[in-house]
Amino acid sequence: MASSSARNGVSRLSHLLSKAAPVAAPSLQSPSWQCPGLAPGELAPFGTRMASSQIVRNRMKSVKSIQKITKAMKMVAASKLRGVQTKTENSRGFWQPFVALMGDHPDIDTKKNIVLTISSDRGLCGGINSTVVKLSKGIFKLLESEEPTKYIVIGEKGKMSMIADEILKNVEFEAIRMVYNKFASVVSFIPAVATIMAPELIAKESEAGGKLAQLESYEIEGGDSKAEVLQNLSEFQFAAMLFSASLENACSEQGARMSAMDSSTRNASEMLEKLTQKYNRSRQASITTELIEIISGAAALEAAS
């Protein structure tokens, strides 16, 4: 209906222009020649409507591109999650015997402490990194004592073995609080803390009948002394816990990234729908305005003739 009205208006305008004598141009004060948002007598820049529609179209293209990226990242995270989840479940058998043997005592009183935080290698994975950082800062404040607490952050897999060797060989400590994200499900992870005690502290607690008094009931076989056995036990516990915590954190990272990209894709779809509605309204308003101008011009020429 709108196209037929436009064709009729154009044909009438052409017919009148061919017969009518030259007339003065309509006044700029006429409502049919004014543009919304401009003062009376001020002409709209050429191509204003076209530029507005082009801006919306460019935003729509950008949102579509972002949506494609988030969909692809979600699929990649889902694929990686399946592989890492299997490794994570298998790695839990490394550190669970240590918990059964010595327990986990995060509240043990120590002076020389290390807070070891395991974060992800990359971003765009929700609040997984901010969660462990907040927990680490809280533990860091709780452990304030005369001896300064050392704070170490692991975020790159290549540095993990180097940092582990550096801690065991060159850093003096009584307990290490390892902060990481424990994988619960695809959509959830739990911030966790694992405590690794130095061999001297293990011997002290076991001899004094403290938290590790049950260790005195075990007999040592072979030629190794008790100090050597506790040293090997502590180092192996640290390595096993670090390996397992890294896998738990990597698994949580992929799950969090999968959820974050899914949420981003849905947000992009909603934004694209709103931009499409805005573009259609702008295009409809532009067509309506052009029709009004054509019909108004035709009517003015008809009245003048």
C-alpha positions in Angstrom: 0.0 0.0 0.0 2.8 2.4 0.8 4.6 1.6 -2.4 1.5 2.3 -4.5 0.9 5.6 -2.7 4.6 6.5 -3.4 4.1 5.7 -7.1 0.9 7.7 -7.3 2.6 10.6 -5.6 5.6 10.5 -7.9 3.4 10.3 -11.1 1.3 13.2 -10.0 4.4 15.2 -9.1 6.0 14.5 -12.6 2.7 15.4 -14.3 2.4 18.7 -12.4 6.0 19.7 -13.0 5.6 19.3 -16.7 2.7 21.6 -16.8 3.2 24.1 -14.0 5.0 27.4 -14.3 8.0 28.0 -12.2 7.0 28.7 -8.6 8.9 29.8 -5.6 10.4 27.1 -3.5 8.4 26.3 -0.3 9.5 28.2 2.7 12.0 26.6 5.0 9.6 27.3 7.8 7.1 24.8 6.4 6.8 21.7 8.5 7.3 19.4 5.6 10.8 20.7 5.1 11.9 20.5 8.7 13.9 17.7 10.3 13.2 16.6 13.9 15.8 17.8 16.3 16.7 20.9 14.2 15.8 24.5 14.7 13.2 26.1 12.2 15.0 27.1 9.0 17.9 24.7 9.6 18.3 22.0 7.0 19.4 18.5 7.9 22.8 17.4 6.6 22.7 15.3 3.4 22.5 11.6 4.1 21.6 12.0 7.8 19.0 9.2 7.7 21.3 7.0 5.7 24.2 7.6 8.2 22.0 6.7 11.1 20.9 3.4 9.5 24.5 2.6 8.6 25.6 3.0 12.2 23.0 0.6 13.3 23.9 -1.9 10.6 27.6 -1.6 11.6 26.7 -2.4 15.2 24.6 -5.4 14.1 27.6 -6.7 12.1 29.9 -6.3 15.1 27.5 -8.1 17.4 27.1 -10.9 14.9 30.9 -11.3 14.8 31.2 -11.3 18.6 28.4 -13.9 18.7 30.3 -16.2 16.3 33.4 -15.9 18.5 31.7 -16.6 21.7 29.9 -19.7 20.2 33.2 -21.0 18.9 34.9 -20.4 22.3 32.1 -22.2 24.0 32.5 -25.3 21.8 36.3 -25.3 22.3 35.9 -25.1 26.1 33.4 -27.9 26.0 35.8 -30.1 24.0 38.7 -29.3 26.4 36.6 -29.9 29.4 35.9 -33.5 28.6 39.6 -34.3 28.4 40.6 -32.3 31.5 37.8 -33.7 33.6 38.9 -37.3 33.1 42.5 -36.4 34.1 41.2 -34.5 37.1 39.1 -37.4 38.4 42.1 -39.7 38.0 44.5 -37.3 39.7 42.5 -37.3 42.9 44.0 -40.7 43.8 47.4 -39.0 44.3 46.6 -36.7 47.1 43.7 -38.5 48.9 46.0 -40.9 50.7 47.9 -38.0 52.2 44.7 -36.6 53.5 43.8 -40.0 55.0 47.3 -40.3 56.6 48.0 -36.8 57.9 44.7 -34.9 57.4 44.4 -31.3 56.3 45.0 -28.7 59.0 44.6 -25.1 57.6 44.2 -23.7 61.2 47.6 -25.0 62.4 49.7 -22.3 64.1 52.8 -21.4 62.1 55.0 -18.4 61.7 56.7 -18.9 58.4 54.0 -19.3 55.8 53.6 -19.4 52.0 50.3 -18.6 50.3 50.4 -20.4 46.9 47.6 -19.3 44.6 46.8 -21.2 41.4 45.0 -19.1 38.7 44.2 -19.8 35.1 46.5 -19.2 32.1 43.9 -17.1 30.2 41.0 -14.8 30.9 37.4 -14.8 29.6 36.4 -17.4 32.2 34.0 -15.6 34.5 35.0 -15.0 38.1 37.3 -18.0 38.6 40.5 -15.9 39.0 39.0 -13.1 41.2 37.5 -15.8 43.5 40.9 -17.4 44.4 42.6 -14.0 44.6 40.0 -12.7 47.1 40.3 -15.9 49.2 44.1 -15.7 49.1 44.1 -12.1 50.3 41.9 -13.1 53.2 44.2 -15.9 54.2 47.2 -13.6 53.8 45.7 -11.2 56.3 44.8 -14.0 58.7 48.4 -15.3 58.7 50.0 -11.9 59.6 52.7 -12.5 62.2 56.2 -11.4 63.1 57.6 -13.3 60.1 56.4 -12.0 56.7 54.1 -14.3 54.7 55.3 -15.0 51.2 52.7 -14.8 48.4 53.2 -16.7 45.1 50.8 -16.8 42.1 50.9 -19.5 39.5 49.2 -18.7 36.2 51.3 -20.4 33.5 51.8 -24.1 33.2 55.4 -23.8 32.1 56.5 -22.1 35.3 54.8 -24.6 37.6 57.7 -27.1 37.9 60.2 -24.3 38.2 58.3 -22.6 41.1 57.8 -26.0 42.8 61.6 -26.6 42.8 62.3 -23.1 43.9 60.0 -23.4 46.9 61.4 -26.7 48.0 65.0 -25.8 47.7 65.4 -22.1 48.5 62.4 -21.0 50.5 62.1 -21.6 54.2 58.6 -22.3 55.4 56.6 -24.2 58.0 53.3 -24.5 56.0 52.1 -23.8 52.5 48.5 -22.8 52.0 47.6 -23.8 48.4 44.5 -21.9 47.1 42.8 -23.2 44.0 39.3 -23.9 42.5 38.0 -27.4 43.0 35.9 -28.7 40.1 32.3 -29.5 41.2 30.3 -29.6 38.0 30.2 -27.9 34.6 28.4 -24.8 36.1 30.0 -24.6 39.5 33.4 -24.7 41.2 34.4 -24.4 44.9 37.3 -22.3 46.2 39.5 -24.7 48.3 42.6 -24.5 50.5 45.1 -27.3 50.9 47.8 -27.2 53.7 51.2 -28.8 53.1 53.4 -28.8 56.2 57.2 -28.8 56.3 58.8 -32.1 57.5 60.2 -30.3 60.6 56.6 -29.3 61.6 55.3 -32.8 60.9 57.9 -34.3 63.2 57.2 -31.7 65.9 53.5 -32.3 65.8 53.8 -36.1 65.8 56.2 -36.2 68.7 54.3 -33.6 70.8 51.1 -35.6 70.4 49.4 -32.8 68.4 47.4 -33.0 65.3 49.7 -35.7 63.8 50.1 -37.9 66.8 48.9 -41.0 64.8 52.1 -40.9 62.8 54.0 -42.2 65.9 52.1 -45.5 65.6 53.7 -46.3 62.2 57.0 -48.2 61.9 59.7 -47.2 59.4 61.2 -50.1 57.4 64.5 -49.9 55.5 67.6 -47.9 56.1 66.1 -44.4 55.9 65.8 -42.3 59.0 62.6 -40.8 60.2 63.7 -37.3 59.1 64.4 -38.6 55.5 61.1 -40.3 55.3 59.2 -37.2 56.5 61.2 -35.1 54.0 60.3 -37.4 51.1 56.7 -37.6 52.3 56.4 -33.8 52.5 57.9 -33.2 49.1 55.8 -35.9 47.4 52.7 -34.5 49.0 53.5 -31.1 47.7 54.1 -32.3 44.2 51.0 -34.5 44.1 48.8 -31.7 45.6 50.2 -29.2 43.1 49.6 -31.5 40.2 46.1 -32.3 41.3 45.2 -28.7 42.2 46.4 -27.5 38.8 44.1 -30.0 37.0 41.2 -29.1 39.3 41.8 -25.4 38.5 42.1 -26.1 34.7 38.9 -28.1 34.7 37.1 -25.4 36.6 38.5 -22.8 34.1 37.1 -24.6 31.1 33.7 -25.1 32.8 33.6 -21.4 33.8 34.6 -20.3 30.3 31.9 -22.5 28.8 29.3 -20.9 31.0 30.6 -17.4 30.4 30.7 -17.8 26.7 27.1 -19.3 26.7 26.0 -16.2 28.7 27.8 -13.9 26.3 26.2 -15.6 23.3 22.7 -15.2 24.8 23.4 -11.5 25.5 24.6 -11.0 22.0 21.4 -12.5 20.7 19.3 -10.2 22.8 21.3 -7.2 21.7 21.0 -8.2 18.1 17.3 -8.5 18.4 17.0 -5.0 19.9 19.3 -3.5 17.2 17.2 -5.2 14.5 14.0 -3.6 15.9 15.8 -0.3 16.1 17.0 -0.6 12.5 13.5 -1.6 11.2 11.9 1.4 13.0 14.5 3.8 11.6 14.0 2.4 8.1 10.2 2.6 8.4 10.4 6.2 9.7 12.7 7.1 6.8 10.3 5.7 4.2 7.3 7.3 5.9 9.0 10.7 5.9 10.0 10.4 2.3 6.4 9.6 1.4 5.1 12.6 3.3 7.6 14.9 1.5 6.6 13.5 -1.9 2.9 13.9 -1.2 3.3 17.3 0.3 5.3 18.5 -2.6 2.8 17.2 -5.1 0.0 18.9 -3.1 1.9 22.2 -3.1 2.5 22.1 -6.8 -1.1 21.2 -7.5 -2.3 24.1 -5.4 0.1 26.5 -7.1 -1.1 25.5 -10.6 
